[in-house]
Amino acid sequence: MNQTTHQPTAEQLASWIADYASDVKAIDLVQLDLREVLGYTDYFVISSGNTDRQTKAIHDRIHEGLKKEHNVLPRRVEGVAEGRWILMDYTDVVVHVFTPEAREFYRLEQLWGEAPRRAVGE
């Protein structure tokens, strides 16, 4: 597998993350372009898994894919133990992996409704 030796763009990183999430059947996969809205990140990649076990599998696939194929590691990760809302901070891209109930409760897409969005895999 090829390893990226340069720093990927935020757009590349968001695309890779979406592809890895799709590999393990993430549902309701969306990219929010926050470049004109937020100062601390460029994209949110939001997805759901039907169970906490699936959210952990989505996390694992993203983490391992970026690490092995692109030599990219997150700055921090939160929520893996519970699996209801896993946050992976890659600086320019923040990944949110939810169970459906947690996603409905936090409603990030509505909170950032003015941001351009792209449904992935539709």
Secondary structure as UniProt FT lines:
FT   HELIX           10..23
FT   TURN            24..25
FT   STRAND          27..33
FT   TURN            35..37
FT   STRAND          43..48
FT   HELIX           52..70
FT   STRAND          76..78
FT   TURN            80..82
FT   STRAND          85..89
FT   STRAND          93..98
FT   HELIX           100..106
FT   HELIX           108..111
FT   TURN            112..114
FT   STRAND          117..119
//
